[in-house]
Amino acid sequence: MWIFKNDFMPGGTLAVPKANEILAPIHREVDRFDLIAATQDWHHAEHGSFASQHPDAQVFDAGELNGLPQIFWPDHCVQ
Ligand SMILES: [Zn+2]
């Protein structure tokens, strides 16, 4: 079963340009491979990487989270 995160699709909160264009080729070719690897992005609503959790941060600002460099993202892939 394939589940694509709508937030990374055009119109999503963290859209990747033309991400929708890879869906048909993936579905067409997937049966040719014995091993398929996938990733998952999933956050709780108050995730520290979200700009919305930092009053002074704007989306895509660079900052620091727990002592490490962090880009502050729009809310995305919320559980
Ligand atoms: Zn994420």
N, CA, C, O and the ligand as a Tripos MOL2 file, in Angstrom:
@<TRIPOS>MOLECULE
protein
  317   315    80     0     0
PROTEIN
NO_CHARGES

@<TRIPOS>ATOM
      1 N           0.8440   -1.1870    0.0000 N.3       1 MET1
      2 CA          0.0000    0.0000    0.0000 C.3       1 MET1
      3 C           0.8800    1.2370    0.0000 C.2       1 MET1
      4 O           1.8250    1.3350    0.7830 O.2       1 MET1
      5 N           0.5730    2.1690   -0.8690 N.am      2 TRP2
      6 CA          1.3330    3.4040   -0.9610 C.3       2 TRP2
      7 C           0.5090    4.5370   -0.3890 C.2       2 TRP2
      8 O          -0.6440    4.7490   -0.7670 O.2       2 TRP2
      9 N           1.1210    5.2550    0.5220 N.am      3 ILE3
     10 CA          0.4740    6.4480    1.0680 C.3       3 ILE3
     11 C           1.4330    7.6100    0.8460 C.2       3 ILE3
     12 O           2.5750    7.5800    1.3060 O.2       3 ILE3
     13 N           0.9760    8.6060    0.1570 N.am      4 PHE4
     14 CA          1.7930    9.7920   -0.0660 C.3       4 PHE4
     15 C           1.2830   10.9070    0.8140 C.2       4 PHE4
     16 O           0.0800   11.1310    0.9460 O.2       4 PHE4
     17 N           2.2200   11.5920    1.4060 N.am      5 LYS5
     18 CA          1.8640   12.6850    2.2890 C.3       5 LYS5
     19 C           1.3720   13.8720    1.4670 C.2       5 LYS5
     20 O           2.1240   14.4440    0.6780 O.2       5 LYS5
     21 N           0.1330   14.2310    1.6510 N.am      6 ASN6
     22 CA         -0.4250   15.3490    0.9050 C.3       6 ASN6
     23 C           0.2980   16.6520    1.2010 C.2       6 ASN6
     24 O           0.3220   17.5470    0.3570 O.2       6 ASN6
     25 N           0.8850   16.7750    2.3820 N.am      7 ASP7
     26 CA          1.5620   18.0240    2.7100 C.3       7 ASP7
     27 C           2.7780   18.2820    1.8280 C.2       7 ASP7
     28 O           3.2200   19.4260    1.7260 O.2       7 ASP7
     29 N           3.3310   17.2540    1.1890 N.am      8 PHE8
     30 CA          4.4700   17.4450    0.2870 C.3       8 PHE8
     31 C           4.0420   17.5920   -1.1690 C.2       8 PHE8
     32 O           4.8730   17.8310   -2.0450 O.2       8 PHE8
     33 N           2.7630   17.4500   -1.4200 N.am      9 MET9
     34 CA          2.2380   17.5810   -2.7780 C.3       9 MET9
     35 C           1.9010   19.0490   -3.0570 C.2       9 MET9
     36 O           1.7270   19.8260   -2.1170 O.2       9 MET9
     37 N           1.8070   19.4430   -4.3350 N.am     10 PRO10
     38 CA          1.4160   20.8260   -4.6410 C.3      10 PRO10
     39 C           0.1510   21.2080   -3.8750 C.2      10 PRO10
     40 O          -0.8280   20.4610   -3.8610 O.2      10 PRO10
     41 N           0.1830   22.3600   -3.2510 N.am     11 GLY11
     42 CA         -0.9270   22.8260   -2.4280 C.3      11 GLY11
     43 C          -0.7890   22.4480   -0.9680 C.2      11 GLY11
     44 O          -1.5330   22.9530   -0.1270 O.2      11 GLY11
     45 N           0.1550   21.5630   -0.6460 N.am     12 GLY12
     46 CA          0.3740   21.1510    0.7360 C.3      12 GLY12
     47 C           1.1230   22.2080    1.5190 C.2      12 GLY12
     48 O           1.6340   23.1740    0.9520 O.2      12 GLY12
     49 N           1.1860   22.0190    2.8220 N.am     13 THR13
     50 CA          1.8280   23.0260    3.6690 C.3      13 THR13
     51 C           3.3440   23.0780    3.4840 C.2      13 THR13
     52 O           3.9630   24.1030    3.7670 O.2      13 THR13
     53 N           3.9470   21.9880    3.0130 N.am     14 LEU14
     54 CA          5.3880   21.9560    2.7360 C.3      14 LEU14
     55 C           5.5860   21.3210    1.3530 C.2      14 LEU14
     56 O           6.2840   20.3200    1.1910 O.2      14 LEU14
     57 N           4.9510   21.9370    0.3860 N.am     15 ALA15
     58 CA          4.8890   21.3850   -0.9690 C.3      15 ALA15
     59 C           6.2630   21.3110   -1.6300 C.2      15 ALA15
     60 O           7.0770   22.2270   -1.5130 O.2      15 ALA15
     61 N           6.4990   20.2150   -2.3180 N.am     16 VAL16
     62 CA          7.6730   20.0360   -3.1560 C.3      16 VAL16
     63 C           7.2050   20.2400   -4.6010 C.2      16 VAL16
     64 O           6.3210   19.5260   -5.0730 O.2      16 VAL16
     65 N           7.8000   21.2180   -5.3050 N.am     17 PRO17
     66 CA          7.3310   21.4730   -6.6720 C.3      17 PRO17
     67 C           7.3200   20.2000   -7.5230 C.2      17 PRO17
     68 O           8.2920   19.4450   -7.5390 O.2      17 PRO17
     69 N           6.2400   19.9800   -8.2080 N.am     18 LYS18
     70 CA          6.0630   18.8670   -9.1460 C.3      18 LYS18
     71 C           6.1090   17.4930   -8.4820 C.2      18 LYS18
     72 O           6.2790   16.4900   -9.1750 O.2      18 LYS18
     73 N           5.9640   17.4200   -7.1650 N.am     19 ALA19
     74 CA          6.0150   16.1240   -6.4800 C.3      19 ALA19
     75 C           4.9680   15.1710   -7.0250 C.2      19 ALA19
     76 O           5.1950   13.9620   -7.0680 O.2      19 ALA19
     77 N           3.8390   15.6900   -7.4360 N.am     20 ASN20
     78 CA          2.7820   14.8340   -7.9630 C.3      20 ASN20
     79 C           3.1930   14.1420   -9.2570 C.2      20 ASN20
     80 O           2.6150   13.1180   -9.6220 O.2      20 ASN20
     81 N           4.1750   14.6840   -9.9470 N.am     21 GLU21
     82 CA          4.5750   14.1170  -11.2340 C.3      21 GLU21
     83 C           5.3540   12.8170  -11.0950 C.2      21 GLU21
     84 O           5.5370   12.1060  -12.0830 O.2      21 GLU21
     85 N           5.8170   12.4900   -9.8930 N.am     22 ILE22
     86 CA          6.5680   11.2370   -9.7270 C.3      22 ILE22
     87 C           5.6530   10.0580   -9.3910 C.2      22 ILE22
     88 O           6.0950    8.9100   -9.4160 O.2      22 ILE22
     89 N           4.4020   10.3260   -9.0810 N.am     23 LEU23
     90 CA          3.5240    9.2460   -8.6380 C.3      23 LEU23
     91 C           3.2940    8.2030   -9.7310 C.2      23 LEU23
     92 O           3.4630    7.0090   -9.4840 O.2      23 LEU23
     93 N           2.9220    8.6230  -10.9010 N.am     24 ALA24
     94 CA          2.6300    7.6520  -11.9690 C.3      24 ALA24
     95 C           3.8630    6.8290  -12.3220 C.2      24 ALA24
     96 O           3.7450    5.6080  -12.4230 O.2      24 ALA24
     97 N           5.0420    7.4250  -12.5150 N.am     25 PRO25
     98 CA          6.2240    6.6030  -12.7990 C.3      25 PRO25
     99 C           6.5550    5.6150  -11.6900 C.2      25 PRO25
    100 O           6.9750    4.4940  -11.9770 O.2      25 PRO25
    101 N           6.3790    5.9970  -10.4450 N.am     26 ILE26
    102 CA          6.6420    5.0710   -9.3360 C.3      26 ILE26
    103 C           5.6840    3.8950   -9.4100 C.2      26 ILE26
    104 O           6.1090    2.7440   -9.3080 O.2      26 ILE26
    105 N           4.4370    4.1590   -9.5810 N.am     27 HIS27
    106 CA          3.4500    3.0770   -9.6560 C.3      27 HIS27
    107 C           3.7120    2.1710  -10.8530 C.2      27 HIS27
    108 O           3.4940    0.9610  -10.7820 O.2      27 HIS27
    109 N           4.1710    2.7430  -11.9280 N.am     28 ARG28
    110 CA          4.4300    1.9780  -13.1600 C.3      28 ARG28
    111 C           5.6330    1.0550  -12.9860 C.2      28 ARG28
    112 O           5.6450   -0.0410  -13.5480 O.2      28 ARG28
    113 N           6.6360    1.4650  -12.2280 N.am     29 GLU29
    114 CA          7.9020    0.7400  -12.1660 C.3      29 GLU29
    115 C           8.0910   -0.0990  -10.9000 C.2      29 GLU29
    116 O           8.9890   -0.9400  -10.8700 O.2      29 GLU29
    117 N           7.3050    0.0890   -9.8820 N.am     30 VAL30
    118 CA          7.5680   -0.4790   -8.5690 C.3      30 VAL30
    119 C           7.6530   -2.0110   -8.5850 C.2      30 VAL30
    120 O           8.4210   -2.5840   -7.8130 O.2      30 VAL30
    121 N           6.9120   -2.6570   -9.4130 N.am     31 ASP31
    122 CA          6.9050   -4.1240   -9.4310 C.3      31 ASP31
    123 C           8.1950   -4.7180   -9.9900 C.2      31 ASP31
    124 O           8.4100   -5.9260   -9.8890 O.2      31 ASP31
    125 N           9.0430   -3.8980  -10.5690 N.am     32 ARG32
    126 CA         10.3100   -4.3790  -11.1350 C.3      32 ARG32
    127 C          11.3690   -4.6060  -10.0520 C.2      32 ARG32
    128 O          12.4120   -5.1920  -10.3400 O.2      32 ARG32
    129 N          11.1320   -4.1630   -8.8300 N.am     33 PHE33
    130 CA         12.1600   -4.2010   -7.7950 C.3      33 PHE33
    131 C          11.7920   -5.1650   -6.6750 C.2      33 PHE33
    132 O          10.6280   -5.2730   -6.2890 O.2      33 PHE33
    133 N          12.8080   -5.8700   -6.1540 N.am     34 ASP34
    134 CA         12.5910   -6.7970   -5.0440 C.3      34 ASP34
    135 C          12.5720   -6.0770   -3.7030 C.2      34 ASP34
    136 O          11.9060   -6.5140   -2.7640 O.2      34 ASP34
    137 N          13.2940   -4.9910   -3.6220 N.am     35 LEU35
    138 CA         13.3910   -4.2370   -2.3720 C.3      35 LEU35
    139 C          12.9050   -2.8160   -2.6030 C.2      35 LEU35
    140 O          13.3380   -2.1440   -3.5400 O.2      35 LEU35
    141 N          12.0200   -2.3750   -1.7570 N.am     36 ILE36
    142 CA         11.4920   -1.0170   -1.8380 C.3      36 ILE36
    143 C          11.6850   -0.3710   -0.4700 C.2      36 ILE36
    144 O          11.2460   -0.9140    0.5440 O.2      36 ILE36
    145 N          12.3280    0.7640   -0.4430 N.am     37 ALA37
    146 CA         12.5370    1.4870    0.8070 C.3      37 ALA37
    147 C          11.6640    2.7340    0.8000 C.2      37 ALA37
    148 O          11.4790    3.3730   -0.2360 O.2      37 ALA37
    149 N          11.1410    3.0630    1.9460 N.am     38 ALA38
    150 CA         10.2870    4.2450    2.0580 C.3      38 ALA38
    151 C          10.6060    4.9600    3.3630 C.2      38 ALA38
    152 O          11.1670    4.3710    4.2880 O.2      38 ALA38
    153 N          10.2480    6.2060    3.4240 N.am     39 THR39
    154 CA         10.4130    6.9660    4.6560 C.3      39 THR39
    155 C           9.0590    7.5070    5.0920 C.2      39 THR39
    156 O           8.0870    7.4980    4.3370 O.2      39 THR39
    157 N           9.0290    7.9660    6.3040 N.am     40 GLN40
    158 CA          7.7810    8.5020    6.8470 C.3      40 GLN40
    159 C           8.0850    9.7730    7.6060 C.2      40 GLN40
    160 O           9.0680    9.8350    8.3450 O.2      40 GLN40
    161 N           7.2760   10.7640    7.4380 N.am     41 ASP41
    162 CA          7.4090   12.0040    8.1790 C.3      41 ASP41
    163 C           6.1140   12.2040    8.9440 C.2      41 ASP41
    164 O           5.0300   12.2320    8.3630 O.2      41 ASP41
    165 N           6.2410   12.3400   10.2370 N.am     42 TRP42
    166 CA          5.0570   12.3520   11.0820 C.3      42 TRP42
    167 C           5.3980   13.1000   12.3570 C.2      42 TRP42
    168 O           6.3470   12.7300   13.0480 O.2      42 TRP42
    169 N           4.6590   14.1290   12.6800 N.am     43 HIS43
    170 CA          4.9700   14.9550   13.8540 C.3      43 HIS43
    171 C           3.7330   15.1690   14.7130 C.2      43 HIS43
    172 O           2.6080   15.1740   14.2130 O.2      43 HIS43
    173 N           3.9520   15.3460   16.0060 N.am     44 HIS44
    174 CA          2.8510   15.7810   16.8390 C.3      44 HIS44
    175 C           2.6150   17.2750   16.5970 C.2      44 HIS44
    176 O           3.4990   17.9720   16.0980 O.2      44 HIS44
    177 N           1.4440   17.7570   16.9430 N.am     45 ALA45
    178 CA          1.0260   19.1150   16.5720 C.3      45 ALA45
    179 C           1.9060   20.2100   17.1730 C.2      45 ALA45
    180 O           1.9740   21.3130   16.6300 O.2      45 ALA45
    181 N           2.5740   19.9210   18.2800 N.am     46 GLU46
    182 CA          3.4090   20.9440   18.9290 C.3      46 GLU46
    183 C           4.8960   20.6740   18.6780 C.2      46 GLU46
    184 O           5.7380   21.0120   19.5100 O.2      46 GLU46
    185 N           5.2120   20.0800   17.5580 N.am     47 HIS47
    186 CA          6.6060   19.7060   17.2920 C.3      47 HIS47
    187 C           7.5140   20.9390   17.2920 C.2      47 HIS47
    188 O           7.1630   21.9800   16.7350 O.2      47 HIS47
    189 N           8.6660   20.8100   17.9140 N.am     48 GLY48
    190 CA          9.5840   21.9280   18.0780 C.3      48 GLY48
    191 C          10.1950   22.4490   16.7980 C.2      48 GLY48
    192 O          10.7440   23.5500   16.7940 O.2      48 GLY48
    193 N          10.1220   21.7030   15.7110 N.am     49 SER49
    194 CA         10.6720   22.1820   14.4390 C.3      49 SER49
    195 C           9.6800   23.0750   13.6880 C.2      49 SER49
    196 O          10.0190   23.6410   12.6490 O.2      49 SER49
    197 N           8.4730   23.2000   14.2040 N.am     50 PHE50
    198 CA          7.4660   24.0270   13.5260 C.3      50 PHE50
    199 C           7.6460   25.4850   13.9300 C.2      50 PHE50
    200 O           7.7620   25.7990   15.1150 O.2      50 PHE50
    201 N           7.6690   26.3580   12.9560 N.am     51 ALA51
    202 CA          7.7750   27.7950   13.2360 C.3      51 ALA51
    203 C           6.6460   28.2590   14.1450 C.2      51 ALA51
    204 O           6.8260   29.1810   14.9400 O.2      51 ALA51
    205 N           5.4950   27.6300   14.0320 N.am     52 SER52
    206 CA          4.3360   28.0360   14.8450 C.3      52 SER52
    207 C           4.5790   27.8770   16.3390 C.2      52 SER52
    208 O           3.8470   28.4490   17.1460 O.2      52 SER52
    209 N           5.5850   27.1170   16.7140 N.am     53 GLN53
    210 CA          5.8810   26.8920   18.1270 C.3      53 GLN53
    211 C           6.8800   27.9000   18.6880 C.2      53 GLN53
    212 O           7.2320   27.8430   19.8660 O.2      53 GLN53
    213 N           7.3370   28.8240   17.8400 N.am     54 HIS54
    214 CA          8.3440   29.8040   18.2420 C.3      54 HIS54
    215 C           7.8310   31.1960   17.8940 C.2      54 HIS54
    216 O           7.8040   31.5700   16.7210 O.2      54 HIS54
    217 N           7.4260   31.9590   18.8960 N.am     55 PRO55
    218 CA          6.7900   33.2540   18.6350 C.3      55 PRO55
    219 C           7.6220   34.1970   17.7650 C.2      55 PRO55
    220 O           7.0590   35.0130   17.0350 O.2      55 PRO55
    221 N           8.9380   34.1000   17.8310 N.am     56 ASP56
    222 CA          9.7820   35.0310   17.0790 C.3      56 ASP56
    223 C          10.2730   34.4530   15.7550 C.2      56 ASP56
    224 O          11.0550   35.1060   15.0630 O.2      56 ASP56
    225 N           9.8430   33.2580   15.3840 N.am     57 ALA57
    226 CA         10.3450   32.6210   14.1590 C.3      57 ALA57
    227 C           9.3180   32.6930   13.0440 C.2      57 ALA57
    228 O           8.1110   32.6170   13.2730 O.2      57 ALA57
    229 N           9.8280   32.8410   11.8380 N.am     58 GLN58
    230 CA          9.0220   32.7430   10.6280 C.3      58 GLN58
    231 C           9.3400   31.4090    9.9500 C.2      58 GLN58
    232 O          10.4090   30.8360   10.1600 O.2      58 GLN58
    233 N           8.4210   30.9330    9.1510 N.am     59 VAL59
    234 CA          8.6510   29.7010    8.4000 C.3      59 VAL59
    235 C           9.9290   29.8350    7.5630 C.2      59 VAL59
    236 O          10.1400   30.8450    6.8910 O.2      59 VAL59
    237 N          10.7470   28.8350    7.6140 N.am     60 PHE60
    238 CA         12.0320   28.7020    6.9090 C.3      60 PHE60
    239 C          13.1520   29.5340    7.5350 C.2      60 PHE60
    240 O          14.2500   29.5850    6.9810 O.2      60 PHE60
    241 N          12.9070   30.1790    8.6620 N.am     61 ASP61
    242 CA         14.0030   30.8260    9.3760 C.3      61 ASP61
    243 C          14.9730   29.7600    9.8790 C.2      61 ASP61
    244 O          14.5760   28.6370   10.1920 O.2      61 ASP61
    245 N          16.2400   30.1280    9.9510 N.am     62 ALA62
    246 CA         17.2370   29.2680   10.5830 C.3      62 ALA62
    247 C          17.3100   29.6530   12.0470 C.2      62 ALA62
    248 O          17.2950   30.8360   12.3880 O.2      62 ALA62
    249 N          17.3880   28.6740   12.8950 N.am     63 GLY63
    250 CA         17.4730   28.9320   14.3240 C.3      63 GLY63
    251 C          18.1480   27.7820   15.0180 C.2      63 GLY63
    252 O          18.9930   27.0950   14.4450 O.2      63 GLY63
    253 N          17.7660   27.5800   16.2590 N.am     64 GLU64
    254 CA         18.3720   26.5340   17.0630 C.3      64 GLU64
    255 C          17.2820   25.8310   17.8550 C.2      64 GLU64
    256 O          16.3640   26.4650   18.3740 O.2      64 GLU64
    257 N          17.3960   24.5250   17.9390 N.am     65 LEU65
    258 CA         16.4470   23.7250   18.7050 C.3      65 LEU65
    259 C          17.2360   22.6940   19.4960 C.2      65 LEU65
    260 O          17.9680   21.8870   18.9240 O.2      65 LEU65
    261 N          17.0860   22.7260   20.7960 N.am     66 ASN66
    262 CA         17.8060   21.7960   21.6830 C.3      66 ASN66
    263 C          19.3090   21.8190   21.4210 C.2      66 ASN66
    264 O          19.9680   20.7810   21.4680 O.2      66 ASN66
    265 N          19.8470   23.0050   21.1470 N.am     67 GLY67
    266 CA         21.2740   23.1810   20.9610 C.3      67 GLY67
    267 C          21.7950   22.8250   19.5900 C.2      67 GLY67
    268 O          23.0050   22.8420   19.3650 O.2      67 GLY67
    269 N          20.9060   22.5020   18.6700 N.am     68 LEU68
    270 CA         21.3280   22.1230   17.3120 C.3      68 LEU68
    271 C          20.7090   23.0720   16.2910 C.2      68 LEU68
    272 O          19.6310   23.6200   16.5220 O.2      68 LEU68
    273 N          21.3970   23.2670   15.1530 N.am     69 PRO69
    274 CA         20.8220   24.1120   14.1010 C.3      69 PRO69
    275 C          19.4850   23.5460   13.6250 C.2      69 PRO69
    276 O          19.3170   22.3320   13.5130 O.2      69 PRO69
    277 N          18.5480   24.4320   13.3500 N.am     70 GLN70
    278 CA         17.2110   23.9940   12.9390 C.3      70 GLN70
    279 C          16.6230   24.9850   11.9440 C.2      70 GLN70
    280 O          16.6890   26.1950   12.1560 O.2      70 GLN70
    281 N          16.0590   24.4810   10.8760 N.am     71 ILE71
    282 CA         15.1970   25.2890   10.0070 C.3      71 ILE71
    283 C          13.7860   25.1510   10.5710 C.2      71 ILE71
    284 O          13.3490   24.0380   10.8650 O.2      71 ILE71
    285 N          13.0810   26.2440   10.7240 N.am     72 PHE72
    286 CA         11.7190   26.1910   11.2590 C.3      72 PHE72
    287 C          10.7320   26.0120   10.1090 C.2      72 PHE72
    288 O          10.6080   26.8590    9.2240 O.2      72 PHE72
    289 N          10.0430   24.8870   10.1580 N.am     73 TRP73
    290 CA          9.1520   24.4640    9.0770 C.3      73 TRP73
    291 C           7.7270   24.9240    9.3110 C.2      73 TRP73
    292 O           7.3280   25.2230   10.4360 O.2      73 TRP73
    293 N           6.9660   24.9750    8.2220 N.am     74 PRO74
    294 CA          5.5270   25.1300    8.4280 C.3      74 PRO74
    295 C           4.9930   23.8450    9.0880 C.2      74 PRO74
    296 O           5.6030   22.7840    8.9610 O.2      74 PRO74
    297 N           3.8850   23.9430    9.7700 N.am     75 ASP75
    298 CA          3.2580   22.7370   10.3250 C.3      75 ASP75
    299 C           2.9870   21.7820    9.1600 C.2      75 ASP75
    300 O           2.3950   22.1720    8.1540 O.2      75 ASP75
    301 N           3.4170   20.5530    9.3040 N.am     76 HIS76
    302 CA          3.2170   19.5730    8.2320 C.3      76 HIS76
    303 C           3.1980   18.1700    8.8100 C.2      76 HIS76
    304 O           3.7600   17.9170    9.8750 O.2      76 HIS76
    305 N           2.5590   17.2790    8.1110 N.am     77 CYS77
    306 CA          2.5090   15.8510    8.4690 C.3      77 CYS77
    307 C           2.1700   15.6690    9.9490 C.2      77 CYS77
    308 O           2.8210   14.9000   10.6560 O.2      77 CYS77
    309 N           1.1610   16.3770   10.3970 N.am     78 VAL78
    310 CA          0.7300   16.2880   11.7890 C.3      78 VAL78
    311 C          -0.0680   15.0030   11.9880 C.2      78 VAL78
    312 O          -0.9230   14.6540   11.1740 O.2      78 VAL78
    313 N           0.2230   14.3140   13.0730 N.am     79 GLN79
    314 CA         -0.4750   13.0520   13.3840 C.3      79 GLN79
    315 C          -1.9660   13.2580   13.4440 C.2      79 GLN79
    316 O          -2.7110   12.3100   13.6920 O.2      79 GLN79
    317 ZN          8.6340   16.7490    8.8990 Zn       80 ZN80
@<TRIPOS>BOND
     1     1     2 1
     2     2     3 1
     3     3     4 2
     4     3     5 am
     5     5     6 1
     6     6     7 1
     7     7     8 2
     8     7     9 am
     9     9    10 1
    10    10    11 1
    11    11    12 2
    12    11    13 am
    13    13    14 1
    14    14    15 1
    15    15    16 2
    16    15    17 am
    17    17    18 1
    18    18    19 1
    19    19    20 2
    20    19    21 am
    21    21    22 1
    22    22    23 1
    23    23    24 2
    24    23    25 am
    25    25    26 1
    26    26    27 1
    27    27    28 2
    28    27    29 am
    29    29    30 1
    30    30    31 1
    31    31    32 2
    32    31    33 am
    33    33    34 1
    34    34    35 1
    35    35    36 2
    36    35    37 am
    37    37    38 1
    38    38    39 1
    39    39    40 2
    40    39    41 am
    41    41    42 1
    42    42    43 1
    43    43    44 2
    44    43    45 am
    45    45    46 1
    46    46    47 1
    47    47    48 2
    48    47    49 am
    49    49    50 1
    50    50    51 1
    51    51    52 2
    52    51    53 am
    53    53    54 1
    54    54    55 1
    55    55    56 2
    56    55    57 am
    57    57    58 1
    58    58    59 1
    59    59    60 2
    60    59    61 am
    61    61    62 1
    62    62    63 1
    63    63    64 2
    64    63    65 am
    65    65    66 1
    66    66    67 1
    67    67    68 2
    68    67    69 am
    69    69    70 1
    70    70    71 1
    71    71    72 2
    72    71    73 am
    73    73    74 1
    74    74    75 1
    75    75    76 2
    76    75    77 am
    77    77    78 1
    78    78    79 1
    79    79    80 2
    80    79    81 am
    81    81    82 1
    82    82    83 1
    83    83    84 2
    84    83    85 am
    85    85    86 1
    86    86    87 1
    87    87    88 2
    88    87    89 am
    89    89    90 1
    90    90    91 1
    91    91    92 2
    92    91    93 am
    93    93    94 1
    94    94    95 1
    95    95    96 2
    96    95    97 am
    97    97    98 1
    98    98    99 1
    99    99   100 2
   100    99   101 am
   101   101   102 1
   102   102   103 1
   103   103   104 2
   104   103   105 am
   105   105   106 1
   106   106   107 1
   107   107   108 2
   108   107   109 am
   109   109   110 1
   110   110   111 1
   111   111   112 2
   112   111   113 am
   113   113   114 1
   114   114   115 1
   115   115   116 2
   116   115   117 am
   117   117   118 1
   118   118   119 1
   119   119   120 2
   120   119   121 am
   121   121   122 1
   122   122   123 1
   123   123   124 2
   124   123   125 am
   125   125   126 1
   126   126   127 1
   127   127   128 2
   128   127   129 am
   129   129   130 1
   130   130   131 1
   131   131   132 2
   132   131   133 am
   133   133   134 1
   134   134   135 1
   135   135   136 2
   136   135   137 am
   137   137   138 1
   138   138   139 1
   139   139   140 2
   140   139   141 am
   141   141   142 1
   142   142   143 1
   143   143   144 2
   144   143   145 am
   145   145   146 1
   146   146   147 1
   147   147   148 2
   148   147   149 am
   149   149   150 1
   150   150   151 1
   151   151   152 2
   152   151   153 am
   153   153   154 1
   154   154   155 1
   155   155   156 2
   156   155   157 am
   157   157   158 1
   158   158   159 1
   159   159   160 2
   160   159   161 am
   161   161   162 1
   162   162   163 1
   163   163   164 2
   164   163   165 am
   165   165   166 1
   166   166   167 1
   167   167   168 2
   168   167   169 am
   169   169   170 1
   170   170   171 1
   171   171   172 2
   172   171   173 am
   173   173   174 1
   174   174   175 1
   175   175   176 2
   176   175   177 am
   177   177   178 1
   178   178   179 1
   179   179   180 2
   180   179   181 am
   181   181   182 1
   182   182   183 1
   183   183   184 2
   184   183   185 am
   185   185   186 1
   186   186   187 1
   187   187   188 2
   188   187   189 am
   189   189   190 1
   190   190   191 1
   191   191   192 2
   192   191   193 am
   193   193   194 1
   194   194   195 1
   195   195   196 2
   196   195   197 am
   197   197   198 1
   198   198   199 1
   199   199   200 2
   200   199   201 am
   201   201   202 1
   202   202   203 1
   203   203   204 2
   204   203   205 am
   205   205   206 1
   206   206   207 1
   207   207   208 2
   208   207   209 am
   209   209   210 1
   210   210   211 1
   211   211   212 2
   212   211   213 am
   213   213   214 1
   214   214   215 1
   215   215   216 2
   216   215   217 am
   217   217   218 1
   218   218   219 1
   219   219   220 2
   220   219   221 am
   221   221   222 1
   222   222   223 1
   223   223   224 2
   224   223   225 am
   225   225   226 1
   226   226   227 1
   227   227   228 2
   228   227   229 am
   229   229   230 1
   230   230   231 1
   231   231   232 2
   232   231   233 am
   233   233   234 1
   234   234   235 1
   235   235   236 2
   236   235   237 am
   237   237   238 1
   238   238   239 1
   239   239   240 2
   240   239   241 am
   241   241   242 1
   242   242   243 1
   243   243   244 2
   244   243   245 am
   245   245   246 1
   246   246   247 1
   247   247   248 2
   248   247   249 am
   249   249   250 1
   250   250   251 1
   251   251   252 2
   252   251   253 am
   253   253   254 1
   254   254   255 1
   255   255   256 2
   256   255   257 am
   257   257   258 1
   258   258   259 1
   259   259   260 2
   260   259   261 am
   261   261   262 1
   262   262   263 1
   263   263   264 2
   264   263   265 am
   265   265   266 1
   266   266   267 1
   267   267   268 2
   268   267   269 am
   269   269   270 1
   270   270   271 1
   271   271   272 2
   272   271   273 am
   273   273   274 1
   274   274   275 1
   275   275   276 2
   276   275   277 am
   277   277   278 1
   278   278   279 1
   279   279   280 2
   280   279   281 am
   281   281   282 1
   282   282   283 1
   283   283   284 2
   284   283   285 am
   285   285   286 1
   286   286   287 1
   287   287   288 2
   288   287   289 am
   289   289   290 1
   290   290   291 1
   291   291   292 2
   292   291   293 am
   293   293   294 1
   294   294   295 1
   295   295   296 2
   296   295   297 am
   297   297   298 1
   298   298   299 1
   299   299   300 2
   300   299   301 am
   301   301   302 1
   302   302   303 1
   303   303   304 2
   304   303   305 am
   305   305   306 1
   306   306   307 1
   307   307   308 2
   308   307   309 am
   309   309   310 1
   310   310   311 1
   311   311   312 2
   312   311   313 am
   313   313   314 1
   314   314   315 1
   315   315   316 2
@<TRIPOS>SUBSTRUCTURE
     1 MET1         2 RESIDUE 1 A MET
     2 TRP2         6 RESIDUE 1 A TRP
     3 ILE3        10 RESIDUE 1 A ILE
     4 PHE4        14 RESIDUE 1 A PHE
     5 LYS5        18 RESIDUE 1 A LYS
     6 ASN6        22 RESIDUE 1 A ASN
     7 ASP7        26 RESIDUE 1 A ASP
     8 PHE8        30 RESIDUE 1 A PHE
     9 MET9        34 RESIDUE 1 A MET
    10 PRO10       38 RESIDUE 1 A PRO
    11 GLY11       42 RESIDUE 1 A GLY
    12 GLY12       46 RESIDUE 1 A GLY
    13 THR13       50 RESIDUE 1 A THR
    14 LEU14       54 RESIDUE 1 A LEU
    15 ALA15       58 RESIDUE 1 A ALA
    16 VAL16       62 RESIDUE 1 A VAL
    17 PRO17       66 RESIDUE 1 A PRO
    18 LYS18       70 RESIDUE 1 A LYS
    19 ALA19       74 RESIDUE 1 A ALA
    20 ASN20       78 RESIDUE 1 A ASN
    21 GLU21       82 RESIDUE 1 A GLU
    22 ILE22       86 RESIDUE 1 A ILE
    23 LEU23       90 RESIDUE 1 A LEU
    24 ALA24       94 RESIDUE 1 A ALA
    25 PRO25       98 RESIDUE 1 A PRO
    26 ILE26      102 RESIDUE 1 A ILE
    27 HIS27      106 RESIDUE 1 A HIS
    28 ARG28      110 RESIDUE 1 A ARG
    29 GLU29      114 RESIDUE 1 A GLU
    30 VAL30      118 RESIDUE 1 A VAL
    31 ASP31      122 RESIDUE 1 A ASP
    32 ARG32      126 RESIDUE 1 A ARG
    33 PHE33      130 RESIDUE 1 A PHE
    34 ASP34      134 RESIDUE 1 A ASP
    35 LEU35      138 RESIDUE 1 A LEU
    36 ILE36      142 RESIDUE 1 A ILE
    37 ALA37      146 RESIDUE 1 A ALA
    38 ALA38      150 RESIDUE 1 A ALA
    39 THR39      154 RESIDUE 1 A THR
    40 GLN40      158 RESIDUE 1 A GLN
    41 ASP41      162 RESIDUE 1 A ASP
    42 TRP42      166 RESIDUE 1 A TRP
    43 HIS43      170 RESIDUE 1 A HIS
    44 HIS44      174 RESIDUE 1 A HIS
    45 ALA45      178 RESIDUE 1 A ALA
    46 GLU46      182 RESIDUE 1 A GLU
    47 HIS47      186 RESIDUE 1 A HIS
    48 GLY48      190 RESIDUE 1 A GLY
    49 SER49      194 RESIDUE 1 A SER
    50 PHE50      198 RESIDUE 1 A PHE
    51 ALA51      202 RESIDUE 1 A ALA
    52 SER52      206 RESIDUE 1 A SER
    53 GLN53      210 RESIDUE 1 A GLN
    54 HIS54      214 RESIDUE 1 A HIS
    55 PRO55      218 RESIDUE 1 A PRO
    56 ASP56      222 RESIDUE 1 A ASP
    57 ALA57      226 RESIDUE 1 A ALA
    58 GLN58      230 RESIDUE 1 A GLN
    59 VAL59      234 RESIDUE 1 A VAL
    60 PHE60      238 RESIDUE 1 A PHE
    61 ASP61      242 RESIDUE 1 A ASP
    62 ALA62      246 RESIDUE 1 A ALA
    63 GLY63      250 RESIDUE 1 A GLY
    64 GLU64      254 RESIDUE 1 A GLU
    65 LEU65      258 RESIDUE 1 A LEU
    66 ASN66      262 RESIDUE 1 A ASN
    67 GLY67      266 RESIDUE 1 A GLY
    68 LEU68      270 RESIDUE 1 A LEU
    69 PRO69      274 RESIDUE 1 A PRO
    70 GLN70      278 RESIDUE 1 A GLN
    71 ILE71      282 RESIDUE 1 A ILE
    72 PHE72      286 RESIDUE 1 A PHE
    73 TRP73      290 RESIDUE 1 A TRP
    74 PRO74      294 RESIDUE 1 A PRO
    75 ASP75      298 RESIDUE 1 A ASP
    76 HIS76      302 RESIDUE 1 A HIS
    77 CYS77      306 RESIDUE 1 A CYS
    78 VAL78      310 RESIDUE 1 A VAL
    79 GLN79      314 RESIDUE 1 A GLN
    80 ZN80       317 GROUP 0 **** ****
